[in-house]
């Protein structure tokens, strides 16, 4: 069987040139994605259409030959499966019915699989279509980040409503986190059952918390998810991405048990190389703006990541998702430069 380079890195090897994939690699920067999205109608309609979700997952693999594909879905399918109303408004992002913590008891994490059945079908289809050498990633949103949207009903500049709720009613907020931990374990385990090789936990809003709250709402839930998933799948490989964690990333790595950790583009390479890479693989961390600008800015950014992190376990990626205004030709240039790199 052809080796999956990314799995080798997750299993502890250093590979150079490193395997490469890109967060949001199936997305609005690709004309073929926009065409498929128009065919689907609404965004959730696309997420819940196994045929079309498979198509958009495969599009960047066909175009660029990335070493990994990530399931096309959204972190908010979990609250949707929990019975909360979720909608995506063009130009505004997700909109949910705000959750009163007093109603957390109405959420049933054991009943999510029926609603998520189309997602699991997409996982099976995608695994069947991917080249054998391509790692397939499932994912979920981290409990803290998902909770921020459930509390506020939308994204805000600093997720203040959720921070206020967590500080003002920590017991009620903990009950919500408990529900999301249980649902996340079940969701990720089923993705692995259906063909995912590894999974990523996206904690997009981890960086808005202070040290104490980061420990409570980011580290502890992630540790529980990793342990719960491995109780079902003992060899499960997990990538954590607590965006904005900065110096707290070291504690996250030490305490959660993840196999790799995503670095956002503000993370200094020296810190990651000296404090993080000896413990786990790192993923990242090119500034997505460099893919928009292209040219020398892109080349220099790629070279800096490879020079700064390429001596250890590295999965080349961006420091966050690729943005819609990025030129697909710049992504092709990025892939070519990574693959041509020499130590």
C-alpha positions in Angstrom: 0.0 0.0 0.0 1.2 3.5 -0.8 2.3 5.3 2.3 0.3 8.2 3.6 3.0 10.8 4.4 0.8 12.8 6.8 0.0 9.7 8.9 3.8 9.0 9.1 4.2 12.5 10.7 1.3 11.9 13.1 2.9 8.6 14.1 6.1 10.3 15.1 8.3 10.6 12.0 9.9 13.6 10.4 9.3 13.8 6.7 10.8 16.3 4.3 9.5 17.9 2.2 6.6 17.8 4.6 3.1 16.7 3.8 0.8 19.6 2.9 -2.9 20.4 3.2 -4.7 23.7 3.8 -7.5 24.6 6.1 -10.6 25.5 4.1 -8.9 24.1 1.0 -12.4 23.2 -0.4 -13.9 26.7 -0.4 -14.8 29.9 -2.1 -11.4 30.7 -3.6 -12.1 27.8 -6.1 -14.4 28.5 -9.0 -15.5 24.8 -9.0 -16.6 25.1 -5.4 -18.7 28.2 -6.1 -20.4 26.3 -8.9 -21.2 23.4 -6.7 -22.4 25.7 -3.9 -24.8 27.3 -6.3 -26.1 23.9 -7.3 -26.7 23.0 -3.6 -28.6 26.1 -2.6 -28.0 26.8 1.1 -24.7 26.1 2.9 -26.2 23.5 5.2 -27.8 21.9 2.2 -24.3 21.4 0.8 -23.0 20.0 4.1 -25.9 17.5 4.3 -25.8 16.4 0.6 -23.4 13.4 0.6 -22.8 13.6 -3.2 -22.0 17.3 -3.3 -20.0 17.3 0.0 -17.9 14.5 -1.6 -17.5 16.6 -4.7 -16.2 19.7 -3.0 -13.9 17.7 -0.7 -12.4 16.1 -3.8 -12.0 19.3 -5.8 -8.7 20.6 -4.2 -7.3 17.0 -4.2 -7.8 16.8 -8.0 -6.4 20.3 -8.5 -3.4 20.3 -6.2 -2.8 16.7 -5.0 -2.7 17.7 -1.4 -1.4 15.0 1.0 -4.7 15.2 3.0 -8.3 15.9 2.4 -10.6 17.2 5.1 -14.3 16.4 5.2 -16.4 19.3 3.9 -18.8 20.2 6.6 -19.0 22.8 9.4 -18.4 22.9 13.1 -22.0 24.0 13.7 -23.6 20.7 12.4 -23.2 19.5 16.0 -25.5 22.2 17.6 -27.8 21.7 14.6 -27.9 17.9 15.4 -28.6 18.9 19.0 -31.8 20.5 17.9 -30.7 24.2 17.8 -31.7 26.2 14.8 -28.7 27.0 12.6 -28.7 29.1 9.4 -26.0 30.6 7.2 -26.7 34.1 5.8 -24.7 35.2 2.9 -22.3 37.9 4.0 -23.1 37.5 7.7 -22.0 34.0 8.5 -23.8 31.6 10.9 -26.9 32.6 12.8 -28.3 30.5 15.6 -31.1 30.8 18.1 -29.2 32.0 21.2 -29.2 29.4 24.0 -30.3 30.1 27.6 -28.1 28.1 29.9 -31.2 27.1 31.8 -32.3 25.0 28.8 -29.1 23.0 28.4 -30.9 20.0 29.9 -33.1 19.9 26.7 -30.0 19.0 24.6 -29.6 15.3 24.0 -26.1 14.3 22.8 -27.1 10.7 22.3 -29.5 11.6 19.5 -27.2 13.3 17.1 -26.5 10.5 14.7 -29.8 10.5 12.8 -29.4 14.2 11.8 -25.7 13.6 10.9 -26.3 10.4 8.9 -25.7 12.3 5.6 -22.3 13.5 6.9 -21.3 9.9 7.7 -22.4 8.8 4.2 -20.2 11.6 2.8 -17.2 10.3 4.8 -17.7 6.8 3.3 -18.0 8.2 -0.2 -14.9 10.4 0.2 -12.7 7.6 1.5 -13.8 5.5 -1.5 -12.8 8.2 -4.0 -9.6 9.4 -2.4 -6.2 8.2 -3.7 -4.8 5.6 -1.4 -1.9 7.9 -0.5 -4.1 10.7 0.7 -4.8 11.0 4.4 -8.5 11.7 5.2 -9.3 14.0 8.1 -12.5 14.3 10.0 -13.1 17.1 12.4 -15.3 18.8 14.9 -15.5 22.2 16.6 -14.0 22.4 20.1 -16.7 22.7 22.8 -15.6 26.2 23.8 -15.8 27.6 20.2 -19.1 25.8 19.5 -20.5 27.1 22.7 -19.6 30.7 21.9 -21.8 30.5 18.8 -24.6 28.8 20.7 -24.7 31.4 23.4 -24.4 34.5 21.3 -26.3 33.2 18.3 -23.5 34.4 16.0 -19.8 35.2 15.9 -18.7 38.4 17.7 -15.5 40.3 17.8 -14.4 38.9 21.1 -17.1 36.3 21.8 -18.1 38.4 24.8 -21.5 36.9 25.4 -20.0 33.4 26.0 -17.2 34.8 28.2 -19.8 36.6 30.3 -21.9 33.4 30.6 -18.9 31.3 31.5 -17.8 33.7 34.2 -21.3 34.5 35.5 -22.7 31.0 35.6 -19.8 28.5 35.4 -21.9 25.6 36.6 -24.5 26.1 33.8 -21.7 26.7 31.2 -20.0 23.5 32.4 -23.2 21.6 31.7 -23.2 22.9 28.1 -19.5 21.9 27.7 -20.3 18.4 29.0 -23.0 18.0 26.4 -20.6 19.2 23.6 -17.8 16.9 24.8 -20.1 13.9 24.7 -21.5 14.8 21.3 -18.0 15.5 19.9 -16.6 12.1 21.0 -19.6 10.3 19.4 -19.3 12.4 16.2 -15.6 11.9 15.8 -15.7 8.2 16.6 -18.4 7.7 13.9 -16.3 9.6 11.4 -13.4 7.2 12.1 -15.8 4.3 11.8 -16.8 5.5 8.3 -13.2 6.0 7.0 -11.4 9.0 8.5 -7.8 8.4 9.2 -7.4 11.1 11.8 -9.4 14.1 13.2 -8.8 17.7 14.0 -10.4 19.7 16.8 -10.9 23.3 15.8 -10.9 25.8 18.7 -11.0 29.0 16.7 -11.8 31.2 19.7 -9.4 29.8 22.2 -7.3 32.9 22.1 -9.9 35.2 23.8 -9.6 33.5 27.2 -7.4 34.2 30.1 -5.1 31.6 31.5 -7.6 30.2 34.0 -10.5 30.1 31.6 -8.2 28.6 28.9 -7.4 25.7 31.3 -11.1 25.2 32.1 -12.8 25.6 28.8 -10.1 24.7 26.2 -7.6 22.3 27.7 -9.9 20.1 29.9 -12.6 19.5 27.3 -10.0 18.7 24.6 -8.3 16.2 27.0 -11.7 14.6 27.6 -12.4 14.3 23.9 -9.1 12.8 23.2 -9.4 10.3 26.0 -13.0 9.5 25.1 -12.2 9.0 21.4 -9.3 6.7 22.3 -11.5 4.6 24.6 -13.4 3.8 21.4 -10.5 3.9 18.9 -7.2 3.4 20.8 -5.0 4.4 17.9 -6.9 7.5 17.0 -4.7 10.4 15.8 -5.8 13.8 16.8 -4.7 17.3 15.8 -5.6 20.2 18.1 -5.9 23.7 16.9 -6.4 26.2 19.7 -6.0 29.4 17.7 -4.3 32.2 19.5 -3.1 30.1 22.4 0.4 31.5 22.2 2.5 30.5 25.3 -0.4 28.4 26.6 0.0 26.1 23.7 2.7 24.2 25.6 0.3 23.3 28.4 -2.4 22.4 25.8 0.0 19.9 24.2 1.3 18.5 27.5 -2.2 18.0 29.0 -4.5 17.1 26.2 -2.7 14.1 24.6 -3.0 15.4 21.0 -0.6 14.0 18.4 -0.1 17.3 16.6 -1.1 20.9 17.1 -1.9 23.7 14.7 0.0 26.9 14.9 -1.6 30.2 13.9 0.6 32.6 11.8 1.5 34.7 14.8 3.3 31.9 16.5 7.1 32.5 16.6 9.0 29.6 15.0 11.7 29.6 17.7 9.1 28.9 20.4 7.4 26.2 18.4 10.6 24.6 17.4 12.1 24.6 21.0 9.0 24.0 23.1 6.4 22.3 21.0 8.0 20.2 18.2 10.0 18.0 20.6 6.6 16.9 22.1 4.3 16.6 19.1 4.1 17.3 15.4 3.2 20.9 14.4 1.0 22.1 11.6 1.1 25.5 9.9 1.8 28.3 9.9 1.9 30.4 6.8 0.0 33.7 7.0 -3.1 33.3 4.7 -2.5 36.8 3.4 0.6 35.7 1.7 -1.5 33.4 -0.5 -3.6 36.4 -1.4 -0.6 38.6 -2.3 1.4 35.8 -4.0 4.8 36.4 -5.6 7.8 37.2 -3.4 5.7 37.5 -0.3 4.4 34.0 -0.8 7.8 32.5 -1.6 9.5 34.1 1.4 6.7 33.0 3.7 6.9 29.4 2.6 10.7 29.4 2.9 10.6 30.8 6.4 8.2 28.1 7.6 10.3 25.4 6.1 13.5 26.8 7.5 12.0 27.4 10.9 10.1 24.2 11.4 11.2 21.8 8.7 13.9 20.1 10.8 11.3 18.5 13.0 7.9 16.9 12.6 5.9 19.3 10.3 2.7 19.3 8.4 2.8 22.3 6.1 -0.4 24.4 6.3 -1.6 27.9 6.8 -2.0 29.6 10.1 -5.8 29.6 9.6 -8.1 29.0 6.6 -7.4 30.2 3.1 -9.5 33.3 2.3 -11.9 33.6 -0.6 -9.9 36.3 -2.3 -6.8 34.0 -2.7 -5.8 33.3 -6.3 -5.9 29.5 -7.0 -2.7 30.0 -9.0 -1.0 31.2 -5.8 -2.0 28.0 -4.1 -0.4 26.0 -7.0 2.8 28.0 -6.5 2.8 27.3 -2.8 2.4 23.5 -3.3 5.1 23.5 -5.9 7.5 25.4 -3.7 6.9 23.1 -0.7 7.3 20.0 -2.8 10.6 21.2 -4.4 12.2 22.2 -1.1 15.4 20.6 0.0 17.0 20.7 3.5 
